[in-house]
Amino acid sequence: METNPKVPQEVFQAFLQRYPLYPRTAFLDELRRREFSRLDRSGAVYLDYTGSGLYPETLVQRQAEWLQSSVLGNPHSENPASRASTEGVERCRSRILEFFRADPGEYALVFTSNASHALKLVGEAYPFQAGDRFLLTFDNHNSVNGIREFDRVRGARTLYLPIGTQDLRVREEDLEEHLAQARHDGHNLFAFPAQSNFSGVRHPLEWIPRAQELGWDVLLDAAAFVPTALLDLSRWHPDFVCLSFYKMFGYPTGVGALLARRAALGKLHRPWFAGGTIALASVQADCHLPASAPACFEDGTLNFLSIPAVESGLDLLEKVGYQTLGLRTGILTSWLLEELLPLRHANGTPLVRFYGPTDMQDRGATLALNFQDPHGEQIDHLDVERRAAARRISLRTGCFCNPGAGELALGITADRMQACIDESAGAAGCQDARRCLDPRGAGAVRVSLGLASDFADVHACLQLARDFLET
Ligand SMILES: Cc1ncc(COP(=O)(O)O)c(C=O)c1O
């Protein structure tokens, strides 16, 4: 296997000895040279794939060529330009269902602007009534947490399923205890992420049939999972799935999906109608007839110029194969963990504090951590971000829109949080609340890998970590 000029030869050889399967992923080095050469040309080290994937060059080229050679009109019509747009959108819809192995008789695909929009569609239309349940894991993106505002308005109960403060996983007994609280003859919605955007933990997909058996509709947030793992909807049958395509292959932004079981979609009651979502509406008769699914969930004009690019992205992911991608990102994550864990300051204090599992069992290629000084005090993650930027490294800091996992990982209690929110009310806000919780800025550093990651990237991350070592 070729060595990378940015990495000392002996370091790479030692890595290869430790991970002899890595050369099986050499296709991804070739892909990086072909599709992501801008990274190495500019010296950029990208470590925020959970934030966004990077787009392969040919994906945008192909899309530009298609746009330049097509005449595309608003799809809500029957003229040739309109039909060309509809064809592009519908072909892509079928391709996405096929990619996720979803039976079109069982699942419908609703195009949305992103994963958050898909979540909102479910939250606002789920038939919550007084006494119904909305159960969700502590570990969730804010776009899932936000659904509680809909259930509260209608008198349902929000229940949070706790995670362990060390491994950030759910205990089986807690799961069973919470699932047992489904309301008989009521509406029960259970939401969890297939992969945590905070810790990289992969929560068991086995929860889906278990929850359904006990009377829950399951909303699976797959946004952080599908960039490096296949969600096989012929094996798993969640009622609702949300995702954003830019997280899978960087482009296009503004296109996401709600994959939903047709039976589950039938339960939803939309609070409004819009152009495109109705078969007929009358002003004088003050009534409307909804279009059938998925059209009745697609408000206004779809992003018909961007949607067809998703097909090229899926083609590329399929060509790479999740097996190769998972092998490479898994090996690189494992190496990084193994190298970071033993780092110690001269007085023996560990340099890195990880949040979540430090092994490779049931996890993706996302690590949450903080660096600490020789006294065990956390180094401000904003300092880390500054030093990373000086090395042209892009990583993510803060709480990553996942306050539940963040609060538990960082040991922030409900009382302390409330006190700091009260104290900072009326002042500059969020940053003040963070400083109140911890003078070094409550938050963490997140490193995540993906399609274009290589050994040089994780090596650069390790070098950055060593910057903080006091010898
Ligand atoms: C697990 C998870 N869910 C939902 C979202 C929201 O995605 P978007 O901002 O594309 O709507 C994200 C974004 O980071 C995420 O990581």
The ligand as an ORCA input file, in Angstrom:
! r2SCAN-3c Opt
* xyz 0 1
  C     -28.625     12.561     14.641
  C     -29.081     13.822     13.942
  N     -30.383     14.047     13.795
  C     -30.868     15.126     13.183
  C     -30.016     16.079     12.692
  C     -30.582     17.275     12.018
  O     -30.177     17.301     10.685
  P     -30.453     18.566      9.783
  O     -29.758     19.710     10.448
  O     -29.846     18.214      8.473
  O     -31.904     18.755      9.735
  C     -28.639     15.916     12.843
  C     -27.706     16.951     12.391
  O     -26.567     17.035     12.803
  C     -28.167     14.746     13.467
  O     -26.850     14.506     13.627
*
